[in-house]
Amino acid sequence: MWSAMNSSIIAVSYEARAAGVTRFMRAREACETCPGLVVMQVPTAHGKSDSGLYRSYGAQVLKVIREVCGGDAKTEKASVDEMYVDITVPAREALRDTGIIALAKEAAAAETHVAGAAEGMCEASMGQQQKGPLGRSAFRGG
């Protein structure tokens, strides 16, 4: 078995999490818990995971968020592959400047999605994230 099977899990998809996999598991234990799990070896440096690739892509994602949402959107890194974005200020500005009807038509034409009640309940069931200025929101866009 390859060496990564003894390594720690650094990120878990929502699907794997639903099957019982956690970040506190070793890859071998995670594969026993979720037999269909695909484990990816991240780049390493000096015997540890090298998060440089994640940081690089995270910076690119943050740049896109700032371009789309504007500089008034607040962001908070939650983990290596997740961040929270508070778009309250730019959303209020868009509502004031454009109006709700025009924004709703634009969103429908772009085929965007904002989480509904079921997804919101799932997010809310994870509990409040205490640290950080944004905390955990009950809704997720996507």
Order of alpha helices (4+ residues) and beta strands (2+ residues): alpha-alpha-beta-beta-alpha-beta-beta-alpha-alpha-alpha
